[in-house]
């Protein structure tokens, strides 16, 4: 399963809010680690599977009279990972957590994997880390 990637980066917590993401961008970090390490796969688990939801929508935030519409779109970020040659896996139980129910609800190119198969694949990587 690991293919040529030596590192598996696991993301199992989606960011808690769009404003927080302005300071901590896990998906950007994945792209940079891939570049620096010469290969990396990412496994989205739990609520983080929602990053790869085809129909996800980023709503603007309102703070009193101020509306913030410059929020990042995780779908765009996942597409950038795929374009960079990063293998993106979504763990099946995370679909239910995100209110999704099938591979067709994920972005094209994102691979669906069962929880057991995902765990069994870890030994095929030189490094497994949680981001």
Helices and strands as residue ranges (DSSP letters): E 7-11, H 18-21, H 26-37, E 41-44, G 46-52, E 61-63, E 66-68, H 74-83, E 87-91, H 92-97, G 103-105, E 111-113, H 115-121, G 122-124, E 127-130
